Amino acid sequence: MVEALTAPVRYRISAACHRGTGHTPRIHALQQQLAFETDDHGRKTTRLAESISHLLHLHIETPARRNVDHGNWSLDNFDLEKKNDTPATSPKEEVSEKWREIHGRNDWEGLLDPLHPWLRREIVKYGEFSQATYDAFDFDPFSEYCGSCRYNEKKLLEKLGLARHGYEVKKYIHAMSHVEVPRWLERSKLGETWSKDSNWMGFVAVSHDEESRRIGRRDIAVAWRGTVAPSEWYEDMQQQLEPVGGGDARVERGFLSIYKSKSIATRYNKSSASEQVMKEVKRLVDFYKDRGEEVSLTITGHSLGGALALLNAYEAATTIPNLPISVISFGAPRVGNIAFRDELYQLGVKTLRVVLKQDVVPRMPGLVFNESLHNDFIGTLEWVYTHVGAELRLDVRSSPFLKRGFNPIGFHMLETYLHLVDGFLSSTSTFRSDARRDVASVNKACDMLVDELRIPPCWYQIENKGLVRNDHGRWVKPRRDPEDIPSPSWEGKGY
């Protein structure tokens, strides 16, 4: 029966058994690989895989089994100097045969706790797309292009070090709102700027040929940006629910306004964010399906971006039949009522919410009246907010790199989420010692890393805050490269 397992699995069993204690991450990875890599030889193979996994779990004593108190694992467990000499990404796995499970066909059952390494990579990939919408956003109040993306579509992922993911940006999304929304629309200190009405809110990308072969389909990815300062929209969040679709489904008014608003008098929102993204998604779906390819849609976002991702998924599912759609959100608030949740389920949308125990944003709106109340009491009341989909729950205390104490901004930052996803093995395990993402990224826009790491807080910015020396030795604001300037030719084209 041993021959029924593939050679790579047999090798990992042997290697793990010889290593013994101190290799918890490898044991967890092995167990997960066993669950995924049984072949077509039938029940004997499955039973053997389960038996070996069970034996490993019982008889190999690991630090995680001896001590699951996250607070007792310190930086002494990590060779930081050695870690800094290793790549910040791990080798890519071939996941083409299992993409539907990773995409949420079974609502990620059995893949979240412990977290399967293949799923971890995909979560981080989409999370980094969402982070790109922050890193490339021009939020400089003294910039004449405040509210735009710093780079054009062709340069975005390369500039941010994300070309390795194998996607190409096809379309930028701009948004506005007709209701009282956070003050990010009034950020610029200048009387004249690129647009007084619109902000860059994300992008549509598609996987290259090589990445498509690895993941088993042509993947269309949509990334939505949240507000730059969480307190801005949290403070001004609308509590009203408005109808969406033709049934009882209702969603939060402010989110829907940002997604649907448009005005013929504006420069970049003659069409709404909804119309922009759906036009491009439909075009890409038709193009690749006409070539006989299998196509999926994966929508991601953080905070407000997670809410917009869910609205985007709802619209896509109602307008494009038979398209596998999943949402991977981070720190997202509740979006709609129970009927909205039920319609998403019926439409086949798969949603994975990554939440942090200490983050208050996922608890809003609906702090009191929400899905936690007994269904017999709340029924299908229109005004009860509810979350949608599966949940991957993280805890700041699991990482020895993060400070303890109250830090609501740091708890909500996407880089904090990505750091914890990268180190998460299971709810009963310590932070994985072979996590690859650069820890310094956590402090891009907050102060969450322990002082022993000597990483300054809020360090991410344009060099010299965007000033350069001109030919006369004076410090001045440079002009953008022409290709990175929001194009005036877009005016009148419905962008």
Secondary structure, DSSP 8 states (H G I E B T S, - for coil): -GGGS-HHHHHHHHHHHHH-TT-HHHHHHHHHHHHH---TT-HHHHHHHHHHHHHHHHHS--HHHH---GGG--GGGS-HHHHTTS-SS------GGGHHHHTTTTTTTTTBTTB-HHHHHHHHHHHHHHHHHHHTB---TT-TTTTSBSS-TTTHHHHTT-GGG-EEEEEEEEE--SS---GGGG---SSS-S-SS-EEEEEEEEE-HHHHHHHTSEEEEEEE---SSHHHHHHH----EEE-SSSS-EEEHHHHHHHH---TTSSS-SS-HHHHHHHHHHHHHHHHHHTT--EEEEEEEETHHHHHHHHHHHHHHHHSTT--EEEEEES----EEHHHHHHHHHHT-EEEEEEETT-SGGG-S-SSSSTTS-HHHHTT-TT-EE--SEEEEE-GGG-TTB--S--HHHHH-HHHHHHHHHH---TTS---TT--S-GGGGGGSS--B-GGG---TT----GGGG-EE-TTS-EE-----GGGS--GGGTTTT-
